[in-house]
């Protein structure tokens, strides 16, 4: 006999833009987000019996997101995600868990005539600040903060050798190579008992994000990397040390490969080994290295 084992539903790709206007200074601040809301609870009959009386319409989720954005601060995103997730659990008694994912897009204030412009911004990269907040009835609020889409490259200072060699291994060992990746780094906070507990932690969220970003880039640049695995582990250790209320750090780092091009066929032109200057960037396949380090 068939039985519904897991069910959740919601609204994805809710686009939200909010502006804060300082009437005294004329300076405006903007935030643009993409939000996803997913609900779980006593909703089985909507699947098994076509009973829509238990359904919070996904359009209602979208409109609620807009209303909450108007009535509450949207920064830091950890707070807004917690407010929105808690709203659904508290408002609908048959909803026992609400997951809110927020992608905050970059808008960096322009500098014009040597001064920060009061209301003009630029998108200076694909990097985003991400948050996932899950409010669960009787448990509290679990929050994961993240950096995503941060593209980094170093032209030297990375090696890879000593790996398993057998009849299947074609890769040559290298003592120096280009290392590039797109950083996806996340950290999980200790569970918060309520939105008020999240509010009390507001200063920690930006501090943690800045620390994680700085640690990631500094370690990436300075580490004489023996492998992506070892470099990412060092990053995790440092973030755990810098943010005591974080209980786990995770990284997902795809290798962005750059291969030497042998040009010796053209008049003996040297472009390999120590003579390599021109490379061919690769799209795929690529290595994908992941880890989670917990206390």
Secondary structure by P-SEA (a helix, b strand, c coil): cccccbbbbbbccbbbbbbbbcccccbbbbbbbbbbbbbbcccccccccccccccccaaaaaaaaaaaaaaccccaaaaaaaaaaaaaaaacccccbbbbbbbbbbbbbbbcccccccccccccccbbbbbbbbbbccccbbbbbbcccbbbbbccccccccccccccccbbbbcbbbbbbbcbbbbbccccccaaaaaaaaaaaaaaaaaaaaaaaaaaaccccccaaaaaaaaaaaaaaacccccbbbbbbbbbbbbbbbcccccccccccccccbbbbbcccbbbbbbcccc
